């Protein structure tokens, strides 16, 4: 019982001290001799003075800020390179002189410039004759990918025993992105694959993927009569 009373009394005293210091932030300025006498435990340096503790805290904060800044700069640089590659791809697709050249330009750029391990184009065209293109119906691709393609938003994730068939059964492919061509994948999809399981994750931003799909769909519309 005595211990509980002492603990309660100490808690009240500590709270009053906290309130006093909050109301008098210049207290240690007038009593700086206390700073060097006060000792605090530190995980790395053992017992340190309050001033030393403050300095260590500032150094730790500086280190964390530098780390965050480095991450931001790297992200900005990566996005800059990605934007440049996406721009070059857009120009190549627009300049394509045929649907076959359009398909070949996309696949070559995806593997050579973006460094992806696979790029497959699936079109919903029963009369399709393009080389390096897979032809199927919407239902079959929905079953393989477990995607309904309700919108034009790309989908990313880990490859499964079913979805690996989208890449002709390449077992090395670990993650993939499916980019609908048109709203609800009306024309087909672009399937990008990587051996890096963490490249295409479910929470990946899809801005650039959406751009690629929109440009490819727009260019393919020039040959839309083949899909009707």
Residue frames as a rotation matrix with the C-alpha (Angstrom) as fourth column:
UNK 1
0.568 0.823 0.000 0.00
0.823 -0.568 0.000 0.00
0.000 0.000 -1.000 0.00
UNK 2
0.443 -0.503 -0.742 2.86
0.169 -0.766 0.620 2.33
-0.880 -0.400 -0.254 0.92
UNK 3
-0.608 -0.714 0.348 4.57
0.429 0.074 0.900 1.63
-0.668 0.697 0.262 -2.41
UNK 4
-0.117 0.666 0.737 1.40
0.979 -0.047 0.198 2.52
0.166 0.745 -0.646 -4.32
UNK 5
0.799 0.413 -0.436 1.06
0.522 -0.837 0.164 5.81
-0.298 -0.359 -0.885 -2.44
UNK 6
0.029 -0.887 -0.461 4.69
0.098 -0.457 0.884 6.71
-0.995 -0.070 0.074 -3.11
UNK 7
-0.635 -0.233 0.736 4.29
0.697 0.237 0.676 5.83
-0.332 0.943 0.012 -6.79
UNK 8
0.333 0.856 0.395 1.16
0.926 -0.375 0.032 7.97
0.176 0.355 -0.918 -7.03
UNK 9
0.735 -0.109 -0.669 2.83
0.271 -0.858 0.436 10.88
-0.622 -0.502 -0.601 -5.21
UNK 10
-0.354 -0.935 -0.022 5.91
0.255 -0.119 0.960 10.64
-0.900 0.334 0.280 -7.44
UNK 11
-0.352 0.302 0.886 3.69
0.936 0.137 0.325 10.67
-0.024 0.943 -0.331 -10.51
UNK 12
0.740 0.669 -0.070 2.01
0.672 -0.740 0.032 13.88
-0.030 -0.071 -0.997 -9.32
UNK 13
0.407 -0.685 -0.605 5.37
0.080 -0.633 0.770 15.51
-0.910 -0.361 -0.202 -8.62
UNK 14
-0.562 -0.639 0.525 6.73
0.543 0.194 0.817 14.52
-0.624 0.744 0.238 -12.04
UNK 15
0.083 0.688 0.721 3.66
0.983 -0.174 0.053 15.96
0.162 0.705 -0.690 -13.75
UNK 16
0.863 0.214 -0.458 4.09
0.356 -0.900 0.251 19.24
-0.358 -0.380 -0.853 -11.88
UNK 17
-0.062 -0.967 -0.245 7.75
0.138 -0.252 0.958 19.37
-0.988 0.025 0.149 -12.89
UNK 18
-0.491 -0.057 0.870 6.80
0.839 0.237 0.489 18.76
-0.234 0.970 -0.068 -16.52
UNK 19
0.530 0.788 0.312 4.17
0.832 -0.555 -0.012 21.49
0.163 0.266 -0.950 -16.40
UNK 20
0.668 -0.338 -0.663 6.61
0.174 -0.795 0.581 23.92
-0.724 -0.503 -0.472 -14.79
UNK 21
-0.416 -0.902 0.115 9.32
0.289 -0.011 0.957 23.28
-0.862 0.431 0.265 -17.41
UNK 22
-0.231 0.419 0.878 6.77
0.972 0.060 0.227 23.66
0.042 0.906 -0.421 -20.21
UNK 23
0.800 0.599 0.018 5.73
0.593 -0.796 0.122 27.01
0.087 -0.087 -0.992 -18.78
UNK 24
0.724 -0.641 -0.255 9.35
-0.420 -0.703 0.573 28.07
-0.547 -0.308 -0.778 -18.21
UNK 25
0.935 -0.305 0.180 11.35
0.341 0.639 -0.689 26.89
0.095 0.706 0.702 -21.25
UNK 26
0.394 -0.831 0.393 14.29
-0.240 -0.506 -0.828 29.14
0.887 0.232 -0.399 -20.30
UNK 27
0.963 0.043 0.266 14.74
-0.270 0.159 0.950 27.47
-0.001 -0.986 0.165 -16.90
UNK 28
0.638 -0.758 0.133 17.97
0.696 0.642 0.320 25.65
-0.328 -0.112 0.938 -17.85
UNK 29
0.340 -0.505 0.794 19.27
0.505 -0.614 -0.607 28.83
0.794 0.607 0.046 -19.45
UNK 30
0.448 -0.112 0.887 19.34
-0.612 -0.762 0.213 30.37
0.652 -0.638 -0.410 -15.98
UNK 31
0.521 -0.268 0.810 20.60
-0.661 0.474 0.582 27.17
-0.540 -0.839 0.069 -14.35
UNK 32
0.611 -0.273 -0.743 23.02
-0.634 0.393 -0.666 25.77
0.474 0.878 0.067 -16.93
UNK 33
-0.455 -0.803 0.385 25.11
-0.882 0.347 -0.319 24.14
0.123 -0.485 -0.866 -14.17
UNK 34
0.099 0.593 0.799 22.32
-0.606 0.673 -0.424 21.58
-0.789 -0.442 0.426 -13.86
UNK 35
0.750 0.267 -0.605 22.71
-0.661 0.323 -0.677 20.47
0.015 0.908 0.419 -17.46
UNK 36
-0.041 -0.878 -0.477 26.18
-0.669 0.379 -0.640 19.03
0.742 0.293 -0.603 -16.98
UNK 37
-0.680 -0.203 0.704 25.19
-0.715 0.394 -0.577 17.36
-0.160 -0.896 -0.413 -13.71
UNK 38
0.359 0.890 0.280 22.18
-0.711 0.455 -0.536 15.59
-0.605 -0.007 0.796 -15.15
UNK 39
-0.774 -0.633 -0.001 22.93
-0.522 0.636 0.569 12.12
-0.359 0.441 -0.823 -16.52
UNK 40
0.401 0.900 -0.170 20.81
-0.829 0.278 -0.486 10.14
-0.391 0.336 0.857 -19.01
UNK 41
-0.081 -0.371 0.925 21.10
0.050 0.926 0.375 6.59
-0.995 0.077 -0.056 -20.28
UNK 42
0.245 0.095 -0.965 21.99
-0.924 -0.278 -0.262 6.15
-0.294 0.956 0.020 -23.95
UNK 43
0.929 0.248 0.274 21.83
-0.183 0.953 -0.242 2.81
-0.321 0.174 0.931 -25.80
UNK 44
0.729 -0.682 0.063 25.22
0.354 0.296 -0.887 3.33
0.587 0.669 0.457 -27.48
UNK 45
-0.063 -0.834 0.548 27.23
-0.074 -0.543 -0.836 5.77
0.995 -0.093 -0.027 -25.35
UNK 46
-0.387 -0.058 -0.920 26.06
0.819 0.438 -0.371 4.75
0.424 -0.897 -0.122 -21.89
UNK 47
0.358 0.495 -0.792 25.53
0.841 -0.539 0.043 7.55
-0.406 -0.681 -0.610 -19.38
UNK 48
-0.493 -0.467 0.734 25.60
0.752 -0.653 0.089 11.02
0.438 0.596 0.673 -20.96
UNK 49
-0.767 0.215 -0.605 24.75
0.256 -0.761 -0.596 14.54
-0.588 -0.611 0.529 -19.88
UNK 50
0.282 0.959 -0.005 21.57
0.477 -0.144 -0.867 16.25
-0.833 0.243 -0.498 -21.02
UNK 51
0.333 -0.246 -0.910 23.56
-0.646 -0.762 -0.030 18.49
-0.687 0.598 -0.413 -23.34
UNK 52
-0.753 -0.658 -0.028 25.33
-0.506 0.551 0.664 15.48
-0.421 0.514 -0.747 -24.85
UNK 53
-0.438 0.695 0.570 21.97
0.536 0.711 -0.455 13.75
-0.722 0.106 -0.684 -25.20
UNK 54
0.539 0.654 -0.531 20.57
0.006 -0.634 -0.773 16.74
-0.842 0.414 -0.346 -27.10
UNK 55
-0.093 -0.678 -0.730 23.59
-0.858 -0.317 0.403 16.79
-0.505 0.664 -0.552 -29.40
UNK 56
-0.880 -0.219 0.422 23.25
-0.061 0.933 0.355 13.06
-0.472 0.286 -0.834 -30.07
UNK 57
0.004 0.967 0.254 19.54
0.528 0.213 -0.822 13.49
-0.849 0.138 -0.510 -30.80
UNK 58
0.500 0.132 -0.856 20.30
-0.467 -0.791 -0.395 16.29
-0.729 0.597 -0.334 -33.25
UNK 59
-0.549 -0.774 -0.316 22.90
-0.736 0.268 0.622 14.12
-0.397 0.573 -0.716 -34.99
UNK 60
-0.698 0.361 0.618 20.44
0.360 0.924 -0.132 11.24
-0.619 0.130 -0.775 -35.24
UNK 61
0.406 0.887 -0.219 17.78
0.280 -0.349 -0.894 13.56
-0.870 0.301 -0.390 -36.68
UNK 62
0.175 -0.438 -0.882 20.30
-0.784 -0.604 0.145 14.96
-0.596 0.666 -0.449 -39.16
UNK 63
-0.828 -0.522 0.205 21.26
-0.337 0.755 0.562 11.45
-0.448 0.396 -0.801 -40.23
UNK 64
-0.305 0.807 0.506 17.61
0.606 0.574 -0.551 10.48
-0.734 0.139 -0.664 -40.75
UNK 65
0.543 0.505 -0.672 16.93
-0.115 -0.747 -0.654 13.67
-0.832 0.432 -0.347 -42.71
UNK 66
-0.274 -0.742 -0.612 19.92
-0.828 -0.141 0.542 13.01
-0.489 0.655 -0.576 -44.95
UNK 67
-0.842 0.005 0.539 18.68
0.140 0.968 0.210 9.47
-0.521 0.252 -0.816 -45.54
UNK 68
0.166 0.981 0.101 15.20
0.539 -0.005 -0.842 10.74
-0.826 0.194 -0.530 -46.46
UNK 69
0.404 -0.087 -0.911 16.69
-0.554 -0.815 -0.168 13.37
-0.728 0.572 -0.377 -48.76
UNK 70
-0.683 -0.723 -0.107 18.81
-0.564 0.427 0.707 10.72
-0.465 0.543 -0.699 -50.47
UNK 71
-0.544 0.576 0.610 15.71
0.543 0.796 -0.268 8.57
-0.640 0.186 -0.746 -50.99
UNK 72
0.492 0.765 -0.414 13.78
0.206 -0.565 -0.799 11.52
-0.846 0.308 -0.436 -52.46
UNK 73
0.056 -0.564 -0.824 16.64
-0.789 -0.530 0.310 12.40
-0.612 0.633 -0.475 -54.81
UNK 74
-0.870 -0.369 0.326 16.94
-0.148 0.827 0.542 8.79
-0.470 0.423 -0.775 -55.97
UNK 75
-0.134 0.916 0.379 13.19
0.647 0.370 -0.667 8.61
-0.751 0.156 -0.642 -56.57
UNK 76
0.547 0.302 -0.781 13.27
-0.233 -0.841 -0.489 11.86
-0.804 0.449 -0.390 -58.52
UNK 77
-0.379 -0.784 -0.491 16.19
-0.779 -0.016 0.626 10.61
-0.499 0.620 -0.605 -60.61
UNK 78
-0.789 0.145 0.598 14.47
0.270 0.955 0.126 7.27
-0.552 0.261 -0.792 -61.27
UNK 79
0.254 0.967 0.007 11.26
0.523 -0.131 -0.842 9.03
-0.813 0.218 -0.539 -62.29
UNK 80
0.284 -0.236 -0.929 13.22
-0.607 -0.794 0.016 11.36
-0.742 0.559 -0.369 -64.57
UNK 81
-0.781 -0.619 -0.086 14.84
-0.488 0.520 0.701 8.42
-0.389 0.589 -0.708 -66.36
UNK 82
-0.533 0.668 0.519 11.49
0.568 0.737 -0.366 6.63
-0.627 0.100 -0.772 -66.56
UNK 83
0.441 0.709 -0.550 9.84
0.083 -0.642 -0.762 9.70
-0.894 0.291 -0.342 -68.06
UNK 84
-0.154 -0.601 -0.785 12.58
-0.810 -0.379 0.448 9.98
-0.566 0.704 -0.428 -70.68
UNK 85
-0.937 -0.195 0.290 12.19
-0.045 0.890 0.455 6.33
-0.346 0.413 -0.842 -71.67
UNK 86
-0.145 0.969 0.201 8.40
0.629 0.247 -0.737 6.68
-0.764 0.019 -0.645 -71.79
UNK 87
0.373 0.225 -0.900 8.76
-0.377 -0.850 -0.368 9.74
-0.848 0.477 -0.232 -74.02
UNK 88
-0.584 -0.672 -0.456 11.10
-0.722 0.173 0.670 7.90
-0.372 0.720 -0.586 -76.39
UNK 89
-0.784 0.376 0.493 8.67
0.400 0.915 -0.062 4.97
-0.474 0.148 -0.868 -76.52
UNK 90
0.209 0.924 -0.320 5.78
0.305 -0.372 -0.877 7.31
-0.929 0.086 -0.360 -77.29
UNK 91
0.088 -0.275 -0.957 7.68
-0.767 -0.632 0.111 8.85
-0.636 0.724 -0.266 -80.20
UNK 92
-0.879 -0.477 0.003 8.60
-0.385 0.712 0.588 5.40
-0.283 0.515 -0.809 -81.56
UNK 93
-0.491 0.771 0.404 4.99
0.585 0.636 -0.503 4.21
-0.646 -0.011 -0.764 -81.41
UNK 94
0.384 0.649 -0.657 3.64
-0.038 -0.699 -0.714 7.33
-0.923 0.299 -0.244 -83.09
UNK 95
-0.066 -0.531 -0.845 6.21
-0.881 -0.367 0.299 7.03
-0.469 0.764 -0.443 -85.88
UNK 96
-0.563 -0.108 0.819 5.41
0.070 0.982 0.177 3.36
-0.823 0.157 -0.545 -86.56
UNK 97
-0.635 0.236 -0.736 4.28
-0.751 -0.410 0.517 2.88
-0.180 0.881 0.438 -90.17
UNK 98
-0.199 0.609 -0.768 2.29
-0.381 0.674 0.633 -0.31
0.903 0.418 0.098 -89.70
UNK 99
0.702 0.522 0.484 0.61
-0.652 0.198 0.732 -2.32
0.286 -0.829 0.480 -86.98
UNK 100
0.782 -0.492 -0.383 3.41
0.498 0.862 -0.090 -4.89
0.374 -0.121 0.919 -87.14
UNK 101
-0.228 -0.890 0.396 6.04
0.378 -0.455 -0.806 -2.19
0.897 -0.034 0.440 -86.69
UNK 102
0.142 0.391 0.909 3.98
-0.676 -0.633 0.377 -0.80
0.723 -0.669 0.174 -83.83
UNK 103
0.968 0.250 -0.020 3.95
-0.175 0.731 0.660 -4.14
0.179 -0.635 0.751 -82.04
UNK 104
0.466 -0.865 -0.188 7.64
0.722 0.494 -0.485 -4.76
0.512 0.090 0.854 -82.69
UNK 105
-0.183 -0.525 0.831 8.61
-0.044 -0.840 -0.541 -1.28
0.982 -0.136 0.131 -81.44
UNK 106
0.518 0.465 0.718 6.73
-0.724 -0.209 0.658 -1.76
0.456 -0.860 0.228 -78.19
UNK 107
0.987 -0.102 -0.121 8.22
0.144 0.892 0.429 -5.18
0.064 -0.441 0.895 -77.45
UNK 108
0.243 -0.964 0.111 11.76
0.684 0.089 -0.724 -4.17
0.688 0.251 0.681 -78.36
UNK 109
-0.114 -0.256 0.960 11.63
-0.329 -0.902 -0.279 -1.02
0.938 -0.347 0.018 -76.24
UNK 110
0.747 0.493 0.445 10.18
-0.576 0.145 0.805 -2.82
0.332 -0.858 0.392 -73.24
UNK 111
0.901 -0.421 -0.103 12.95
0.432 0.848 0.307 -5.40
-0.042 -0.321 0.946 -73.22
UNK 112
0.134 -0.927 0.349 15.90
0.822 -0.093 -0.562 -3.34
0.553 0.362 0.750 -74.48
UNK 113
-0.306 -0.240 0.921 15.27
-0.036 -0.964 -0.263 0.08
0.951 -0.113 0.286 -72.94
UNK 114
0.381 0.541 0.750 13.16
-0.774 -0.257 0.578 -0.70
0.505 -0.801 0.321 -69.88
UNK 115
-0.617 -0.785 0.055 15.08
-0.701 0.518 -0.491 -3.90
0.357 -0.341 -0.870 -69.14
UNK 116
0.214 0.764 0.608 12.01
-0.885 0.415 -0.210 -6.08
-0.413 -0.494 0.765 -68.70
UNK 117
-0.665 -0.531 0.525 12.26
-0.369 0.845 0.386 -9.82
-0.649 0.063 -0.758 -69.12
UNK 118
-0.666 0.490 0.562 9.06
0.717 0.628 0.302 -10.29
-0.205 0.604 -0.770 -71.10
UNK 119
-0.572 0.588 -0.572 6.53
-0.501 -0.803 -0.324 -8.30
-0.650 0.101 0.753 -73.08
UNK 120
-0.784 0.404 0.471 3.51
0.587 0.729 0.351 -10.05
-0.202 0.552 -0.809 -74.53
UNK 121
-0.728 0.613 -0.307 0.69
-0.652 -0.758 0.034 -8.45
-0.212 0.225 0.951 -76.48
UNK 122
-0.729 0.595 0.338 -2.69
0.554 0.803 -0.219 -10.15
-0.402 0.028 -0.915 -76.34
UNK 123
-0.813 0.478 -0.331 -5.37
-0.574 -0.751 0.326 -8.97
-0.093 0.455 0.886 -78.77
UNK 124
-0.304 0.814 0.494 -9.04
0.084 0.540 -0.838 -9.91
-0.949 -0.213 -0.233 -78.92
UNK 125
0.015 0.209 -0.978 -9.09
-0.920 -0.379 -0.095 -10.37
-0.391 0.901 0.187 -82.67
UNK 126
0.433 0.228 0.872 -10.26
-0.100 0.974 -0.205 -13.73
-0.896 0.002 0.445 -84.09
UNK 127
0.927 -0.065 0.369 -8.80
0.374 0.206 -0.904 -12.85
-0.017 0.976 0.215 -87.48
UNK 128
0.721 -0.671 -0.173 -5.44
-0.536 -0.698 0.475 -11.52
-0.440 -0.250 -0.863 -86.27
UNK 129
0.892 -0.440 0.102 -2.31
0.399 0.663 -0.633 -12.32
0.211 0.605 0.768 -88.28
UNK 130
0.636 -0.690 0.345 0.39
-0.652 -0.720 -0.238 -10.16
0.413 -0.074 -0.908 -86.66
UNK 131
0.182 -0.687 -0.704 3.67
0.328 0.717 -0.615 -11.83
0.927 -0.119 0.356 -85.74
UNK 132
-0.771 -0.592 -0.234 4.77
0.353 -0.092 -0.931 -11.91
0.530 -0.801 0.280 -82.07
UNK 133
-0.529 0.689 0.495 1.20
-0.816 -0.573 -0.074 -11.35
0.232 -0.443 0.866 -80.91
UNK 134
-0.950 0.313 0.015 -1.00
0.285 0.884 -0.371 -13.71
-0.129 -0.349 -0.928 -78.91
UNK 135
-0.567 0.823 0.031 -4.67
-0.580 -0.426 0.695 -13.86
0.585 0.376 0.719 -79.89
UNK 136
-0.865 0.346 -0.364 -7.42
0.495 0.710 -0.501 -14.88
0.085 -0.614 -0.785 -77.54
UNK 137
0.067 0.919 0.388 -10.87
0.362 -0.385 0.849 -13.95
0.930 0.084 -0.359 -76.28
UNK 138
-0.118 -0.082 0.990 -11.57
-0.646 -0.750 -0.139 -11.77
0.754 -0.656 0.036 -73.25
UNK 139
0.806 0.530 0.262 -12.97
-0.538 0.475 0.696 -14.64
0.244 -0.702 0.669 -71.16
UNK 140
0.699 -0.591 -0.403 -9.84
0.514 0.806 -0.293 -16.80
0.498 -0.002 0.867 -71.52
UNK 141
-0.285 -0.859 0.425 -7.52
0.253 -0.495 -0.831 -13.97
0.924 -0.129 0.359 -70.52
UNK 142
0.165 0.439 0.883 -9.75
-0.775 -0.496 0.392 -13.11
0.610 -0.749 0.259 -67.59
UNK 143
0.966 0.220 -0.133 -9.48
-0.117 0.839 0.532 -16.69
0.228 -0.498 0.836 -66.37
UNK 144
0.351 -0.913 -0.206 -5.70
0.665 0.398 -0.632 -16.78
0.659 0.085 0.747 -66.74
UNK 145
-0.528 -0.648 0.549 -5.08
0.197 -0.722 -0.663 -13.46
0.826 -0.242 0.509 -65.04
UNK 146
-0.192 0.584 -0.789 -8.00
0.980 0.151 -0.127 -13.38
0.045 -0.797 -0.602 -62.60
UNK 147
-0.810 -0.043 -0.585 -8.65
0.109 -0.991 -0.078 -9.80
-0.576 -0.127 0.807 -63.78
UNK 148
0.083 0.953 0.292 -12.03
0.719 0.146 -0.680 -8.56
-0.690 0.267 -0.673 -64.99
UNK 149
-0.814 -0.481 0.326 -10.62
0.572 -0.566 0.594 -5.54
-0.101 0.670 0.736 -66.90
UNK 150
0.239 0.957 -0.165 -13.58
0.923 -0.277 -0.266 -3.38
-0.300 -0.089 -0.950 -65.95
UNK 151
0.838 -0.026 -0.546 -11.61
-0.067 -0.996 -0.055 -0.15
-0.542 0.083 -0.836 -66.40
UNK 152
0.776 -0.629 0.037 -8.42
0.059 0.014 -0.998 0.90
0.627 0.777 0.048 -68.19
UNK 153
0.560 -0.569 0.602 -6.41
-0.828 -0.369 0.422 0.83
-0.018 -0.735 -0.678 -64.96
UNK 154
-0.044 -0.666 -0.745 -3.33
-0.502 0.659 -0.560 -1.47
0.864 0.349 -0.363 -65.09
UNK 155
0.902 0.301 0.310 -3.05
-0.422 0.466 0.777 -4.36
0.090 -0.832 0.548 -62.63
UNK 156
-0.052 -0.984 -0.173 0.16
-0.696 0.160 -0.700 -5.61
0.716 0.083 -0.693 -61.03
UNK 157
0.657 0.266 0.705 1.06
-0.733 0.448 0.513 -8.61
-0.179 -0.854 0.489 -58.90
UNK 158
-0.386 -0.777 0.497 2.90
-0.649 0.612 0.452 -11.88
-0.655 -0.148 -0.741 -58.42
UNK 159
-0.303 0.201 -0.932 2.75
-0.830 0.424 0.361 -14.51
0.468 0.883 0.039 -61.15
UNK 160
0.092 0.418 0.904 0.66
-0.729 0.647 -0.225 -17.60
-0.679 -0.638 0.365 -60.36
UNK 161
-0.592 -0.271 0.759 0.49
0.156 0.885 0.438 -21.04
-0.791 0.378 -0.481 -61.94
UNK 162
0.342 0.810 0.477 -2.38
0.748 0.072 -0.659 -19.73
-0.568 0.582 -0.581 -64.04
UNK 163
0.878 0.081 -0.472 -1.08
-0.106 -0.928 -0.357 -16.28
-0.467 0.363 -0.806 -65.03
UNK 164
-0.147 -0.989 0.004 2.35
-0.272 0.044 0.961 -17.62
-0.951 0.140 -0.276 -66.03
UNK 165
-0.068 0.211 0.975 0.62
0.793 0.604 -0.076 -18.96
-0.605 0.768 -0.209 -69.14
UNK 166
0.895 0.350 -0.277 0.26
0.164 -0.835 -0.526 -15.35
-0.415 0.425 -0.804 -70.28
UNK 167
0.345 -0.871 -0.350 4.03
-0.857 -0.444 0.261 -15.45
-0.383 0.210 -0.900 -70.75
UNK 168
0.430 -0.079 -0.899 4.00
-0.650 0.664 -0.370 -18.76
0.626 0.744 0.234 -72.59
UNK 169
0.938 0.070 -0.339 4.77
0.151 0.800 0.581 -20.63
0.312 -0.596 0.740 -69.40
UNK 170
0.024 -0.976 0.215 8.10
-0.007 -0.215 -0.977 -18.92
1.000 0.022 -0.011 -68.67
UNK 171
0.546 0.228 -0.806 8.72
0.694 0.417 0.587 -20.12
0.470 -0.880 0.070 -65.12
UNK 172
-0.474 -0.845 -0.248 11.37
0.853 -0.371 -0.368 -17.46
0.219 -0.386 0.896 -64.48
UNK 173
-0.426 0.390 0.816 8.77
-0.044 -0.910 0.412 -14.66
0.904 0.140 0.404 -64.55
UNK 174
-0.713 0.066 -0.698 7.91
0.683 0.292 -0.670 -13.72
0.160 -0.954 -0.253 -60.95
UNK 175
-0.262 0.650 -0.713 5.86
0.373 -0.613 -0.696 -10.52
-0.890 -0.448 -0.081 -61.23
UNK 176
-0.606 0.105 0.789 3.81
0.790 -0.036 0.612 -8.91
0.093 0.994 -0.062 -63.94
UNK 177
-0.559 0.505 -0.658 1.77
-0.147 -0.841 -0.521 -5.90
-0.816 -0.194 0.544 -65.01
UNK 178
-0.378 0.541 0.751 -1.28
0.905 0.389 0.175 -6.13
-0.198 0.746 -0.636 -67.23
UNK 179
-0.741 0.067 -0.669 -2.09
-0.089 -0.996 -0.001 -2.95
-0.666 0.058 0.744 -69.16
UNK 180
0.120 0.866 0.485 -5.56
0.625 0.314 -0.714 -2.82
-0.771 0.389 -0.504 -70.76
UNK 181
-0.933 -0.302 0.198 -5.74
0.332 -0.502 0.799 -1.47
-0.142 0.810 0.568 -74.29
UNK 182
-0.521 0.783 0.340 -8.75
-0.167 -0.484 0.859 0.81
0.837 0.391 0.383 -74.10
UNK 183
-0.356 0.495 0.792 -11.48
-0.934 -0.224 -0.279 1.11
0.039 -0.839 0.542 -71.52
UNK 184
0.495 0.550 0.673 -12.23
-0.643 0.753 -0.142 -2.34
-0.585 -0.362 0.726 -70.18
UNK 185
-0.503 -0.791 0.348 -9.45
-0.261 0.523 0.811 -3.78
-0.824 0.318 -0.470 -72.36
UNK 186
0.521 0.836 -0.175 -11.73
-0.393 0.053 -0.918 -3.50
-0.758 0.546 0.356 -75.38
UNK 187
0.586 -0.362 -0.725 -8.85
-0.767 0.043 -0.641 -4.24
0.263 0.931 -0.252 -77.76
UNK 188
0.530 -0.470 -0.706 -6.63
0.335 0.881 -0.335 -6.45
0.779 -0.058 0.624 -75.61
UNK 189
0.964 -0.265 0.000 -3.84
-0.096 -0.348 0.933 -6.14
-0.247 -0.899 -0.361 -73.05
UNK 190
0.276 -0.956 -0.105 -0.10
-0.436 -0.027 -0.900 -5.63
0.857 0.294 -0.424 -72.81
UNK 191
0.990 0.007 -0.141 1.55
0.113 0.549 0.828 -8.06
0.083 -0.836 0.543 -70.40
UNK 192
0.277 -0.934 0.226 4.91
-0.599 -0.352 -0.719 -7.03
0.751 0.064 -0.657 -68.93
UNK 193
0.944 0.064 -0.323 6.89
0.160 0.769 0.619 -9.59
0.288 -0.636 0.716 -66.95
UNK 194
0.238 -0.893 0.382 9.95
-0.784 -0.409 -0.467 -9.52
0.573 -0.188 -0.798 -64.71
UNK 195
0.100 -0.318 -0.943 12.09
0.340 0.902 -0.268 -12.10
0.935 -0.293 0.198 -62.94
UNK 196
-0.915 -0.350 0.200 12.14
-0.020 -0.454 -0.891 -9.66
0.403 -0.819 0.409 -60.00
UNK 197
-0.336 0.833 -0.439 9.28
0.854 0.466 0.230 -10.59
0.396 -0.298 -0.868 -57.71
UNK 198
-0.078 0.262 -0.962 9.26
0.767 -0.600 -0.226 -7.10
-0.636 -0.756 -0.154 -56.20
UNK 199
-0.944 -0.312 0.108 9.18
0.303 -0.694 0.653 -5.08
-0.129 0.649 0.750 -59.41
UNK 200
-0.528 0.836 0.146 5.45
-0.315 -0.353 0.881 -5.21
0.788 0.419 0.450 -60.12
UNK 201
-0.917 0.223 -0.331 3.70
0.395 0.392 -0.831 -5.15
-0.055 -0.893 -0.447 -56.76
UNK 202
-0.106 0.989 0.107 0.01
0.972 0.080 0.223 -4.63
0.212 0.128 -0.969 -56.07
UNK 203
0.560 0.320 -0.764 0.68
0.601 -0.791 0.110 -1.17
-0.569 -0.521 -0.636 -54.59
UNK 204
-0.527 -0.823 0.214 2.88
0.726 -0.305 0.616 0.02
-0.442 0.480 0.758 -57.46
UNK 205
-0.043 0.453 -0.891 2.03
-0.230 -0.872 -0.432 3.40
-0.972 0.186 0.142 -58.96
UNK 206
-0.045 0.142 0.989 0.61
0.744 0.666 -0.062 2.88
-0.667 0.733 -0.135 -62.45
UNK 207
0.437 0.239 -0.867 0.97
-0.178 -0.922 -0.344 6.35
-0.882 0.304 -0.361 -63.99
UNK 208
-0.376 -0.686 -0.623 3.61
-0.779 -0.131 0.614 5.35
-0.502 0.716 -0.485 -66.54
UNK 209
-0.829 0.154 0.538 1.95
0.289 0.941 0.177 2.00
-0.479 0.302 -0.824 -67.24
UNK 210
0.220 0.973 -0.070 -1.31
0.527 -0.179 -0.831 3.81
-0.821 0.146 -0.552 -67.95
UNK 211
0.221 -0.234 -0.947 0.53
-0.593 -0.803 0.060 6.19
-0.774 0.548 -0.317 -70.29
UNK 212
-0.814 -0.580 -0.036 1.99
-0.409 0.528 0.744 3.28
-0.413 0.620 -0.667 -72.27
UNK 213
-0.541 0.685 0.488 -1.41
0.638 0.712 -0.293 1.65
-0.548 0.153 -0.822 -72.57
UNK 214
0.399 0.738 -0.545 -3.14
0.206 -0.651 -0.731 4.86
-0.894 0.179 -0.411 -73.67
UNK 215
-0.071 -0.515 -0.854 -0.53
-0.768 -0.518 0.376 5.64
-0.636 0.683 -0.359 -76.33
UNK 216
-0.925 -0.300 0.232 -0.48
-0.123 0.815 0.566 2.07
-0.359 0.495 -0.791 -77.66
UNK 217
-0.227 0.929 0.292 -4.27
0.685 0.366 -0.631 1.92
-0.693 0.057 -0.719 -77.80
UNK 218
0.413 0.363 -0.835 -4.46
-0.189 -0.863 -0.469 5.25
-0.891 0.352 -0.288 -79.59
UNK 219
-0.421 -0.669 -0.612 -1.91
-0.783 -0.073 0.618 4.13
-0.458 0.739 -0.493 -82.18
UNK 220
-0.886 0.100 0.452 -3.61
0.209 0.958 0.197 0.77
-0.414 0.268 -0.870 -82.69
UNK 221
0.052 0.984 -0.169 -6.91
0.230 -0.176 -0.957 2.51
-0.972 0.011 -0.235 -83.39
UNK 222
-0.185 -0.188 -0.965 -5.50
-0.814 -0.521 0.258 3.49
-0.551 0.833 -0.057 -86.79
UNK 223
-0.806 -0.139 -0.575 -5.84
-0.467 0.746 0.474 -0.18
0.363 0.651 -0.667 -87.70
UNK 224
-0.578 0.614 0.538 -9.17
-0.585 0.149 -0.798 -0.62
-0.570 -0.775 0.273 -85.91
UNK 225
0.219 0.719 -0.659 -10.89
-0.975 0.192 -0.115 -2.09
0.044 0.667 0.743 -88.95
UNK 226
-0.414 -0.451 -0.791 -8.91
-0.426 0.864 -0.269 -5.29
0.804 0.225 -0.550 -88.35
UNK 227
-1.000 0.016 0.026 -10.62
-0.017 0.400 -0.916 -5.67
-0.025 -0.916 -0.399 -84.98
UNK 228
-0.362 0.929 -0.078 -14.17
-0.760 -0.343 -0.552 -5.19
-0.539 -0.141 0.830 -86.18
